[in-house]
Amino acid sequence: MPALRVLVIEDHDLQRLMMVRALHQLGCQQVLEAIDGSEALMLLHARGAVDVVLCGLRMAGMDGLMFLREAGKYRLVRSVIICGELAPDLRNAVEQIVTLHGCELLGDIGKPLDTHQLHVLLGRFAPLHKTSLTERTQVGVPDEHDVRRAIERQEMRAYFQPKFVLATGETIGAEVLVRWVKADGSVLSPADFLPVVERCGLLDAMFLSLLDQGLSLQRHVQTHGKRFKLAFNLHISQMSSARLIEQIKARLKQHAMPASGLQFELTEDGLLEAPAACLESMVRLRMMGCGLSIDDFGVGYSSLERLCQMPFNEVKLDGGFVRNMQEQPRYLAVVSSTLALAHELGMLVVAEGLETEAQLQCLTRMGCNLGQGYYLARPMSWAQTVAWLLQVQPSSHGG
C-alpha cells in the first residue's frame, strides 16, 4: 500500500481519534482531521490535496455531498471512503456523484470502525491511482515540444500487464501500456502526458514506438517457445486513417511476426459516432488476422448495438463491475449477463481490475475466459516482463 495522505472528517471527537489512530497503524503517516466540511475545505486549501478522505454524508452545516462538490472544483480529493453503510441502490447513485466530482469511491464503512475493512478499502487506492500524492514526483505539465522530444528519444516506454486464462492460470499475453521514463529516471503515468499527445496529434507516433517495442518482446519470447499475444489501445480517431493499417502491416513484416498475435482495444465511448472509415479499418484489421476488443464494456450507452454492428471478437469487462460484483447484486447480475451474452456471440471476455482471490474465484466459477489486474500481475518493463515470463510457472496465479 502506498504512503497515503488522508483526511478524516468527523464531528465526534472519540470516533475521529479512533479513525486517526487506525490510519496511523495502517501506515498512513500524513493524516489530517477536521470536524466538518467547512473546516475540511479550509484545511485542504491551506495544506493541499489528499489521496483519500473519510467522511459521512450527513454532517452538521455543510453535508458530505456539498463538501465533495466544492472539493472537486479544485481537485482537492482523489478518493473517498463514506463513513456509514449505504443501501445498494443509494450507493450506486453516490458513486456516480463522486465520479462526476472527479473522485473515486473506494467504498463505505460502518461504525464502529472496522480496521480490517478500512485496510481493504485503502488497498483499493493503488490499482485506481497507481501512486499517492506523497510518492508522485512534482513535475510541470509537459508541452508539445517536450512530448515530441520524448518520442524521438524513445522515452515513451512500453509496459506490459499480463493476461491470464482464469481456469488454468496460464499467461497468454499482455496489455501494452505506456510510461514516460525520463532521462533522470523519473516515471510519468499516462494521465500526465496523454492529453498533450492526443491534442497535438501524436497518438500514431507514440503507438508505433510502442508497437515496435512490443513486437521485439513478442519475437524474443517466441524464440523460447512461448506464445504471447499483445493488446494495444487505439483511439477511435486513429481508426480513420488507412495509413495506420499499412504501418502496422509494415511493422509486422519488419519483425517477422504474425498479425494473429495482436489485439486492438477500442473504448466504447469513442465508438458512439464512428465514421465509415473507422469501420473499414476495423474490418481490415480483422481480415489481417488481428483481434478487436471493445474496452470498458458496460460503461457507455450503446453496448449491445456496438456488439451487433462492429467486428469485435472480445469484450473487456470494466473493472468497476469486477470491483463491486461481490458487494452489490446488480453488478453481479451485469457481469453474469455479459458473460452469457458474449459466450452466446462467440466472443471472449477479459475481466479487468482483478484485485482479490475472491474476485478471481467468482469470475472463474461464472466461466470468464481471461483476466488481468494487480492481484495477478502488475505492469512491467520490457526486461522485467521477459524475466518474469521465462521463470513464471504456467499453473500459478501470481499475486
VOPAGU-2260 file (C-alpha; in pm, 1 decimal, decimal comma):
REM VOPAGU-2260
SITE   aa  ch    i         X         Y         Z
SITE  MET   A    0       0,0       0,0       0,0
SITE  PRO   A    1     139,1     344,9     -92,6
SITE  ALA   A    2     210,1     606,1     177,2
SITE  LEU   A    3    -126,3     778,4     157,3
SITE  ARG   A    4    -218,3    1132,1     255,1
SITE  VAL   A    5    -558,9    1105,6     425,6
SITE  LEU   A    6    -819,5    1346,7     563,1
SITE  VAL   A    7   -1070,6    1242,4     831,0
SITE  ILE   A    8   -1389,7    1448,2     870,5
SITE  GLU   A    9   -1580,1    1354,4    1185,9
SITE  ASP   A   10   -1754,7    1575,3    1442,6
SITE  HIS   A   11   -1748,3    1312,5    1718,1
SITE  ASP   A   12   -1413,1    1358,6    1895,9
SITE  LEU   A   13   -1369,2     996,7    2010,9
SITE  GLN   A   14   -1462,8     844,7    1675,9
SITE  ARG   A   15   -1231,2    1086,6    1495,1
SITE  LEU   A   16    -946,3     991,9    1730,4
SITE  MET   A   17   -1009,4     620,0    1666,4
SITE  MET   A   18   -1002,3     674,5    1288,7
SITE  VAL   A   19    -678,6     871,7    1303,2
SITE  ARG   A   20    -513,4     606,7    1522,0
SITE  ALA   A   21    -629,6     327,0    1291,8
SITE  LEU   A   22    -489,1     507,8     989,0
SITE  HIS   A   23    -152,0     554,8    1158,8
SITE  GLN   A   24    -148,2     184,6    1249,1
SITE  LEU   A   25    -211,8     100,9     882,1
SITE  GLY   A   26      93,6     303,4     775,9
SITE  CYS   A   27     -64,7     638,1     680,2
SITE  GLN   A   28     188,7     891,8     803,4
SITE  GLN   A   29       9,5    1204,5     683,6
SITE  VAL   A   30    -337,3    1219,4     841,3
SITE  LEU   A   31    -530,9    1545,7     855,1
SITE  GLU   A   32    -851,9    1590,2    1054,9
SITE  ALA   A   33   -1148,9    1823,9    1057,4
SITE  ILE   A   34   -1478,7    1837,7    1242,2
SITE  ASP   A   35   -1698,2    1933,0     944,0
SITE  GLY   A   36   -1699,0    2004,9     571,2
SITE  SER   A   37   -1629,8    2376,5     603,8
SITE  GLU   A   38   -1323,7    2323,5     823,6
SITE  ALA   A   39   -1206,9    2047,6     590,7
SITE  LEU   A   40   -1220,5    2277,7     286,7
SITE  MET   A   41   -1021,4    2548,5     464,4
SITE  LEU   A   42    -766,1    2286,6     568,7
SITE  LEU   A   43    -730,8    2149,5     214,7
SITE  HIS   A   44    -689,3    2496,4      64,7
SITE  ALA   A   45    -417,3    2567,6     320,9
SITE  ARG   A   46    -238,9    2231,0     326,7
SITE  GLY   A   47    -300,9    2091,3     -22,7
SITE  ALA   A   48    -489,0    1795,9    -172,9
SITE  VAL   A   49    -527,3    1449,2     -18,9
SITE  ASP   A   50    -533,5    1099,0    -163,7
SITE  VAL   A   51    -829,5     977,7      43,5
SITE  VAL   A   52   -1097,0    1145,6     251,8
SITE  LEU   A   53   -1306,0     961,2     512,2
SITE  CYS   A   54   -1635,1    1139,1     567,0
SITE  GLY   A   55   -2003,7    1085,1     624,0
SITE  LEU   A   56   -2281,7    1218,2     402,9
SITE  ARG   A   57   -2477,9    1360,6     697,4
SITE  MET   A   58   -2273,7    1632,6     864,9
SITE  ALA   A   59   -2376,5    1943,8    1054,0
SITE  GLY   A   60   -2359,4    2254,3     837,9
SITE  MET   A   61   -2203,5    2157,7     506,3
SITE  ASP   A   62   -2302,5    1797,7     433,2
SITE  GLY   A   63   -2079,2    1538,3     268,7
SITE  LEU   A   64   -2219,4    1578,1     -81,4
SITE  MET   A   65   -2171,4    1955,1     -76,5
SITE  PHE   A   66   -1817,8    1911,6      57,8
SITE  LEU   A   67   -1728,5    1672,0    -222,7
SITE  ARG   A   68   -1876,4    1909,6    -480,2
SITE  GLU   A   69   -1666,8    2200,8    -351,7
SITE  ALA   A   70   -1352,5    1987,4    -311,8
SITE  GLY   A   71   -1399,5    1855,1    -664,6
SITE  LYS   A   72   -1394,9    2204,9    -812,5
SITE  TYR   A   73   -1032,9    2248,2    -701,2
SITE  ARG   A   74    -921,3    1881,0    -733,5
SITE  LEU   A   75    -853,2    1860,8    -360,1
SITE  VAL   A   76    -959,4    1496,6    -315,8
SITE  ARG   A   77    -868,4    1190,2    -522,7
SITE  SER   A   78   -1064,5     912,4    -348,5
SITE  VAL   A   79   -1346,2     884,7     -97,1
SITE  ILE   A   80   -1448,5     638,8     173,9
SITE  ILE   A   81   -1800,3     702,8     303,2
SITE  CYS   A   82   -1837,7     656,9     680,4
SITE  GLY   A   83   -2178,0     497,6     727,9
SITE  GLU   A   84   -2312,2     199,5     536,3
SITE  LEU   A   85   -2525,4     270,3     229,5
SITE  ALA   A   86   -2812,2      77,2      73,9
SITE  PRO   A   87   -2705,0     -76,6    -261,0
SITE  ASP   A   88   -2925,0     145,5    -479,4
SITE  LEU   A   89   -2823,4     458,1    -285,8
SITE  ARG   A   90   -2457,1     356,3    -306,2
SITE  ASN   A   91   -2477,6     339,1    -685,8
SITE  ALA   A   92   -2610,8     694,5    -701,7
SITE  VAL   A   93   -2346,9     820,3    -458,0
SITE  GLU   A   94   -2072,9     656,4    -666,0
SITE  GLN   A   95   -2198,1     841,0    -972,7
SITE  ILE   A   96   -2197,3    1171,2    -782,4
SITE  VAL   A   97   -1844,2    1111,7    -652,1
SITE  THR   A   98   -1723,0    1023,9   -1002,9
SITE  LEU   A   99   -1883,3    1335,2   -1151,3
SITE  HIS   A  100   -1685,2    1539,7    -899,7
SITE  GLY   A  101   -1361,4    1387,8   -1028,8
SITE  CYS   A  102   -1304,1    1138,3    -744,4
SITE  GLU   A  103   -1315,2     761,1    -696,9
SITE  LEU   A  104   -1538,2     593,3    -439,4
SITE  LEU   A  105   -1330,4     328,2    -264,2
SITE  GLY   A  106   -1628,9     205,4     -62,5
SITE  ASP   A  107   -1828,2     266,2     253,4
SITE  ILE   A  108   -1751,7     159,2     608,1
SITE  GLY   A  109   -1979,6     129,9     909,6
SITE  LYS   A  110   -1944,3     241,7    1269,1
SITE  PRO   A  111   -1782,9     140,7    1495,7
SITE  LEU   A  112   -1476,0     139,1    1276,4
SITE  ASP   A  113   -1355,5    -198,6    1144,7
SITE  THR   A  114    -977,4    -163,8    1096,3
SITE  HIS   A  115    -953,0    -467,2     867,2
SITE  GLN   A  116   -1226,4    -334,6     639,6
SITE  LEU   A  117   -1056,0       5,4     635,7
SITE  HIS   A  118    -731,1    -164,5     529,5
SITE  VAL   A  119    -914,3    -338,9     243,2
SITE  LEU   A  120   -1070,1     -14,2     121,4
SITE  LEU   A  121    -740,7     175,6     135,4
SITE  GLY   A  122    -583,4    -108,6     -61,5
SITE  ARG   A  123    -813,8     -23,7    -349,9
SITE  PHE   A  124    -641,1     310,6    -395,1
SITE  ALA   A  125    -326,7     171,1    -562,7
SITE  PRO   A  126    -494,7      -5,5    -859,3
SITE  LEU   A  127    -701,0     307,3    -926,1
SITE  HIS   A  128    -434,1     574,7    -892,4
SITE  LYS   A  129    -102,6     383,0    -913,9
SITE  THR   A  130      80,9     632,3    -688,9
SITE  SER   A  131     -14,6     852,3    -397,4
SITE  LEU   A  132      41,8    1227,0    -377,0
SITE  THR   A  133     330,3    1167,3    -137,3
SITE  GLU   A  134     500,7     940,3    -392,2
SITE  ARG   A  135     447,1    1144,7    -707,3
SITE  THR   A  136     737,3    1348,6    -838,6
SITE  GLN   A  137     620,1    1703,3    -879,3
SITE  VAL   A  138     658,2    1791,6   -1246,8
SITE  GLY   A  139     528,4    2067,6   -1466,8
SITE  VAL   A  140     267,4    1996,1   -1732,0
SITE  PRO   A  141     457,9    1886,7   -2045,4
SITE  ASP   A  142     404,5    2078,9   -2368,3
SITE  GLU   A  143     411,1    1961,6   -2730,1
SITE  HIS   A  144     787,9    2015,5   -2761,0
SITE  ASP   A  145     852,2    1802,3   -2451,1
SITE  VAL   A  146     635,1    1519,5   -2581,1
SITE  ARG   A  147     780,2    1523,2   -2934,2
SITE  ARG   A  148    1131,1    1512,6   -2792,8
SITE  ALA   A  149    1036,0    1226,0   -2559,0
SITE  ILE   A  150     904,8    1020,4   -2851,3
SITE  GLU   A  151    1217,7    1093,2   -3057,4
SITE  ARG   A  152    1440,8     992,3   -2765,5
SITE  GLN   A  153    1236,8     674,8   -2712,3
SITE  GLU   A  154    1146,7     779,9   -2359,3
SITE  MET   A  155     789,7     657,7   -2413,4
SITE  ARG   A  156     836,1     301,9   -2289,3
SITE  ALA   A  157     606,7       4,7   -2326,1
SITE  TYR   A  158     496,8    -160,9   -2002,3
SITE  PHE   A  159     320,6    -496,4   -2012,5
SITE  GLN   A  160      39,8    -615,3   -1783,2
SITE  PRO   A  161      -4,2    -992,5   -1826,7
SITE  LYS   A  162    -336,1   -1156,3   -1910,0
SITE  PHE   A  163    -423,3   -1497,4   -1768,9
SITE  VAL   A  164    -654,7   -1784,6   -1854,9
SITE  LEU   A  165    -857,3   -1784,3   -1533,9
SITE  ALA   A  166    -937,0   -2156,4   -1539,1
SITE  THR   A  167    -571,8   -2266,1   -1563,2
SITE  GLY   A  168    -357,5   -1970,2   -1460,1
SITE  GLU   A  169    -170,6   -1979,8   -1793,3
SITE  THR   A  170     -22,8   -1649,0   -1911,7
SITE  ILE   A  171    -130,4   -1593,7   -2271,4
SITE  GLY   A  172     -38,6   -1232,2   -2337,0
SITE  ALA   A  173     -41,3    -877,8   -2205,5
SITE  GLU   A  174    -193,8    -536,8   -2248,7
SITE  VAL   A  175      66,2    -284,4   -2361,6
SITE  LEU   A  176      61,9      34,0   -2154,8
SITE  VAL   A  177     280,2     342,1   -2181,4
SITE  ARG   A  178     503,8     515,4   -1927,1
SITE  TRP   A  179     725,1     817,6   -1986,7
SITE  VAL   A  180    1065,1     721,6   -1844,3
SITE  LYS   A  181    1267,9    1043,5   -1833,2
SITE  ALA   A  182    1643,8    1072,2   -1857,3
SITE  ASP   A  183    1671,9    1133,9   -1482,1
SITE  GLY   A  184    1491,2     805,9   -1410,2
SITE  SER   A  185    1158,8     960,7   -1304,7
SITE  VAL   A  186     846,6     796,5   -1443,9
SITE  LEU   A  187     531,0     978,3   -1555,7
SITE  SER   A  188     197,9     799,0   -1577,7
SITE  PRO   A  189     -24,4     839,4   -1887,9
SITE  ALA   A  190    -251,1    1084,9   -1705,1
SITE  ASP   A  191      39,3    1330,2   -1701,5
SITE  PHE   A  192     100,1    1337,9   -2076,0
SITE  LEU   A  193    -167,5    1158,5   -2282,9
SITE  PRO   A  194    -391,6    1467,9   -2308,4
SITE  VAL   A  195     -99,5    1653,2   -2470,6
SITE  VAL   A  196     -22,7    1359,3   -2700,9
SITE  GLU   A  197    -384,1    1346,4   -2816,4
SITE  ARG   A  198    -424,7    1722,8   -2852,6
SITE  CYS   A  199    -107,7    1756,6   -3063,1
SITE  GLY   A  200    -187,4    1468,6   -3298,5
SITE  LEU   A  201      97,4    1247,5   -3176,1
SITE  LEU   A  202    -101,7     932,4   -3096,2
SITE  ASP   A  203      19,3     746,2   -3405,7
SITE  ALA   A  204     386,1     831,6   -3344,9
SITE  MET   A  205     364,8     710,1   -2985,7
SITE  PHE   A  206     168,4     399,0   -3081,3
SITE  LEU   A  207     419,8     294,2   -3348,9
SITE  SER   A  208     703,6     326,1   -3097,7
SITE  LEU   A  209     511,7     105,2   -2852,6
SITE  LEU   A  210     430,6    -140,8   -3132,3
SITE  ASP   A  211     798,4    -177,1   -3218,7
SITE  GLN   A  212     884,4    -240,8   -2852,5
SITE  GLY   A  213     601,5    -488,6   -2816,5
SITE  LEU   A  214     685,0    -683,8   -3130,0
SITE  SER   A  215    1050,7    -707,7   -3028,8
SITE  LEU   A  216     944,6    -855,9   -2693,7
SITE  GLN   A  217     699,3   -1088,6   -2863,4
SITE  ARG   A  218     966,5   -1216,2   -3101,1
SITE  HIS   A  219    1216,6   -1263,3   -2815,8
SITE  VAL   A  220     966,7   -1460,6   -2608,6
SITE  GLN   A  221     865,4   -1669,0   -2909,8
SITE  THR   A  222    1225,4   -1787,6   -2956,2
SITE  HIS   A  223    1185,3   -1950,5   -2611,7
SITE  GLY   A  224     878,1   -2140,6   -2726,5
SITE  LYS   A  225     612,5   -1919,0   -2565,4
SITE  ARG   A  226     307,9   -1773,0   -2740,8
SITE  PHE   A  227     239,7   -1421,9   -2618,8
SITE  LYS   A  228     -41,8   -1211,0   -2761,6
SITE  LEU   A  229     -22,7    -833,0   -2724,1
SITE  ALA   A  230    -314,6    -592,7   -2683,7
SITE  PHE   A  231    -271,8    -226,6   -2779,3
SITE  ASN   A  232    -509,2      60,6   -2706,2
SITE  LEU   A  233    -617,4     267,8   -3004,5
SITE  HIS   A  234    -817,4     587,7   -3000,7
SITE  ILE   A  235   -1114,4     590,9   -3236,0
SITE  SER   A  236    -963,6     891,5   -3419,1
SITE  GLN   A  237    -669,8     673,4   -3524,2
SITE  MET   A  238    -900,5     426,7   -3695,6
SITE  SER   A  239    -997,2     679,4   -3961,9
SITE  SER   A  240    -652,2     656,3   -4118,1
SITE  ALA   A  241    -586,0     382,6   -4372,9
SITE  ARG   A  242    -216,6     476,7   -4347,5
SITE  LEU   A  243    -201,2     343,0   -3991,5
SITE  ILE   A  244    -313,2      -0,3   -4110,9
SITE  GLU   A  245     -32,3      -2,8   -4366,4
SITE  GLN   A  246     216,3      99,0   -4097,7
SITE  ILE   A  247     102,1    -190,0   -3878,1
SITE  LYS   A  248     149,3    -429,6   -4170,3
SITE  ALA   A  249     497,8    -289,1   -4230,7
SITE  ARG   A  250     597,3    -333,2   -3863,9
SITE  LEU   A  251     470,3    -692,5   -3862,0
SITE  LYS   A  252     675,6    -768,6   -4173,6
SITE  GLN   A  253     982,4    -597,0   -4028,7
SITE  HIS   A  254     966,9    -805,0   -3708,9
SITE  ALA   A  255     855,4   -1120,3   -3894,5
SITE  MET   A  256     557,6   -1162,6   -3662,2
SITE  PRO   A  257     201,2   -1274,6   -3749,0
SITE  ALA   A  258     -96,5   -1040,3   -3726,2
SITE  SER   A  259    -276,8   -1302,6   -3517,3
SITE  GLY   A  260     -50,9   -1207,9   -3226,1
SITE  LEU   A  261    -208,6    -861,4   -3199,3
SITE  GLN   A  262    -530,0    -746,1   -3035,8
SITE  PHE   A  263    -650,2    -384,9   -3057,2
SITE  GLU   A  264    -869,2    -234,8   -2784,8
SITE  LEU   A  265   -1115,5      44,7   -2855,9
SITE  THR   A  266   -1306,1     219,1   -2578,2
SITE  GLU   A  267   -1681,9     200,4   -2608,0
SITE  ASP   A  268   -1746,9     571,6   -2557,4
SITE  GLY   A  269   -1534,9     652,6   -2861,8
SITE  LEU   A  270   -1749,5     430,5   -3082,6
SITE  LEU   A  271   -2076,0     619,4   -3049,3
SITE  GLU   A  272   -2027,1     816,4   -3370,4
SITE  ALA   A  273   -1766,6     606,9   -3552,6
SITE  PRO   A  274   -1746,8     711,2   -3921,6
SITE  ALA   A  275   -1743,2     462,5   -4208,2
SITE  ALA   A  276   -1362,8     492,3   -4238,6
SITE  CYS   A  277   -1329,9     355,5   -3882,3
SITE  LEU   A  278   -1541,2      53,4   -3967,6
SITE  GLU   A  279   -1330,4      -8,2   -4277,5
SITE  SER   A  280   -1011,6      -4,0   -4070,2
SITE  MET   A  281   -1165,0    -243,1   -3818,3
SITE  VAL   A  282   -1263,3    -484,6   -4093,9
SITE  ARG   A  283    -913,8    -463,1   -4246,8
SITE  LEU   A  284    -751,9    -545,4   -3911,6
SITE  ARG   A  285    -978,0    -847,0   -3865,9
SITE  MET   A  286    -909,7    -964,6   -4223,0
SITE  MET   A  287    -536,2    -937,3   -4148,9
SITE  GLY   A  288    -587,5   -1175,0   -3857,0
SITE  CYS   A  289    -576,5    -920,4   -3571,4
SITE  GLY   A  290    -830,0    -927,8   -3290,1
SITE  LEU   A  291   -1053,7    -640,6   -3178,9
SITE  SER   A  292   -1172,0    -574,7   -2823,2
SITE  ILE   A  293   -1444,8    -342,7   -2702,7
SITE  ASP   A  294   -1283,3    -188,5   -2394,9
SITE  ASP   A  295   -1455,7     -70,4   -2074,0
SITE  PHE   A  296   -1765,0    -263,3   -2177,2
SITE  GLY   A  297   -2080,9    -159,1   -1996,6
SITE  VAL   A  298   -1972,1     197,8   -1926,0
SITE  GLY   A  299   -2107,1     351,7   -2247,8
SITE  TYR   A  300   -2464,5     388,8   -2368,3
SITE  SER   A  301   -2496,0     160,0   -2669,8
SITE  SER   A  302   -2307,8    -156,0   -2580,0
SITE  LEU   A  303   -2546,1    -405,6   -2739,0
SITE  GLU   A  304   -2574,9    -209,3   -3062,4
SITE  ARG   A  305   -2193,4    -185,3   -3087,5
SITE  LEU   A  306   -2162,8    -562,1   -3044,9
SITE  CYS   A  307   -2404,3    -616,8   -3332,2
SITE  GLN   A  308   -2264,0    -357,5   -3569,2
SITE  MET   A  309   -1888,2    -386,2   -3526,0
SITE  PRO   A  310   -1646,3    -677,7   -3581,2
SITE  PHE   A  311   -1533,4    -732,4   -3222,8
SITE  ASN   A  312   -1423,9   -1077,5   -3108,9
SITE  GLU   A  313   -1351,3    -988,3   -2745,0
SITE  VAL   A  314   -1516,1    -794,7   -2463,5
SITE  LYS   A  315   -1317,9    -627,0   -2183,6
SITE  LEU   A  316   -1537,4    -604,5   -1877,3
SITE  ASP   A  317   -1482,3    -274,3   -1696,4
SITE  GLY   A  318   -1301,4    -303,8   -1363,7
SITE  GLY   A  319   -1579,6    -118,3   -1181,9
SITE  PHE   A  320   -1812,6    -414,0   -1232,0
SITE  VAL   A  321   -1546,7    -658,3   -1111,0
SITE  ARG   A  322   -1471,5    -447,7    -805,1
SITE  ASN   A  323   -1836,5    -418,7    -697,2
SITE  MET   A  324   -1987,7    -750,7    -804,5
SITE  GLN   A  325   -1948,7    -929,3    -471,2
SITE  GLU   A  326   -2098,2    -649,3    -266,1
SITE  GLN   A  327   -2378,6    -537,9    -494,9
SITE  PRO   A  328   -2619,2    -784,6    -661,0
SITE  ARG   A  329   -2687,3    -552,3    -953,0
SITE  TYR   A  330   -2321,7    -554,7   -1055,9
SITE  LEU   A  331   -2305,5    -932,2   -1023,2
SITE  ALA   A  332   -2611,6    -961,1   -1246,7
SITE  VAL   A  333   -2447,3    -739,3   -1510,6
SITE  VAL   A  334   -2127,3    -946,7   -1503,3
SITE  SER   A  335   -2319,7   -1273,7   -1529,4
SITE  SER   A  336   -2536,7   -1144,3   -1814,4
SITE  THR   A  337   -2237,3   -1005,0   -2003,0
SITE  LEU   A  338   -2057,9   -1339,0   -1981,4
SITE  ALA   A  339   -2363,8   -1525,9   -2106,6
SITE  LEU   A  340   -2420,4   -1280,6   -2392,8
SITE  ALA   A  341   -2056,7   -1276,5   -2503,6
SITE  HIS   A  342   -2030,5   -1654,1   -2499,1
SITE  GLU   A  343   -2354,8   -1681,3   -2697,5
SITE  LEU   A  344   -2198,7   -1447,2   -2955,8
SITE  GLY   A  345   -1877,0   -1649,4   -2964,1
SITE  MET   A  346   -1669,1   -1375,5   -2801,6
SITE  LEU   A  347   -1403,1   -1399,8   -2532,7
SITE  VAL   A  348   -1438,9   -1197,1   -2213,2
SITE  VAL   A  349   -1146,5   -1033,8   -2031,4
SITE  ALA   A  350   -1211,4    -911,9   -1676,6
SITE  GLU   A  351   -1010,0    -601,3   -1589,0
SITE  GLY   A  352    -911,1    -480,3   -1245,0
SITE  LEU   A  353    -884,1    -812,1   -1059,7
SITE  GLU   A  354    -771,2    -725,7    -707,7
SITE  THR   A  355    -859,9   -1024,2    -485,1
SITE  GLU   A  356    -866,7   -1403,4    -472,7
SITE  ALA   A  357   -1242,0   -1388,5    -409,2
SITE  GLN   A  358   -1297,1   -1195,7    -734,0
SITE  LEU   A  359   -1079,5   -1444,3    -920,4
SITE  GLN   A  360   -1271,7   -1743,7    -787,9
SITE  CYS   A  361   -1609,2   -1583,8    -855,8
SITE  LEU   A  362   -1524,5   -1498,7   -1217,9
SITE  THR   A  363   -1374,2   -1842,8   -1276,4
SITE  ARG   A  364   -1690,2   -2012,5   -1148,5
SITE  MET   A  365   -1900,2   -1797,7   -1383,0
SITE  GLY   A  366   -1689,0   -1902,3   -1680,6
SITE  CYS   A  367   -1496,1   -1581,7   -1752,8
SITE  ASN   A  368   -1219,3   -1660,6   -2001,9
SITE  LEU   A  369    -936,7   -1420,6   -1921,4
SITE  GLY   A  370    -834,3   -1174,3   -1653,0
SITE  GLN   A  371    -582,0    -907,8   -1567,7
SITE  GLY   A  372    -523,7    -694,4   -1262,6
SITE  TYR   A  373    -290,7    -617,0    -974,6
SITE  TYR   A  374    -379,3    -940,3    -794,3
SITE  LEU   A  375    -246,3   -1141,4   -1087,4
SITE  ALA   A  376      43,7    -925,2   -1203,8
SITE  ARG   A  377     136,5    -558,3   -1220,5
SITE  PRO   A  378     257,3    -377,7   -1535,0
SITE  MET   A  379     625,9    -446,7   -1601,3
SITE  SER   A  380     901,1    -307,0   -1821,0
SITE  TRP   A  381    1034,4    -494,6   -2125,9
SITE  ALA   A  382    1320,9    -655,1   -1932,4
SITE  GLN   A  383    1105,9    -735,9   -1628,2
SITE  THR   A  384     841,6    -896,8   -1847,0
SITE  VAL   A  385    1090,8   -1120,9   -2025,8
SITE  ALA   A  386    1248,8   -1230,5   -1697,8
SITE  TRP   A  387     906,3   -1292,2   -1543,9
SITE  LEU   A  388     777,3   -1490,6   -1841,1
SITE  LEU   A  389    1078,6   -1718,3   -1857,8
SITE  GLN   A  390    1055,1   -1812,2   -1492,9
SITE  VAL   A  391     680,7   -1799,0   -1414,2
SITE  GLN   A  392     501,8   -2130,8   -1370,5
SITE  PRO   A  393     216,0   -2184,6   -1616,8
SITE  SER   A  394     -20,0   -2303,9   -1341,9
SITE  SER   A  395      35,0   -2015,9   -1098,8
SITE  HIS   A  396    -190,3   -1717,6   -1040,6
SITE  GLY   A  397      86,2   -1476,9    -940,3
SITE  GLY   A  398      -9,1   -1202,9    -693,7
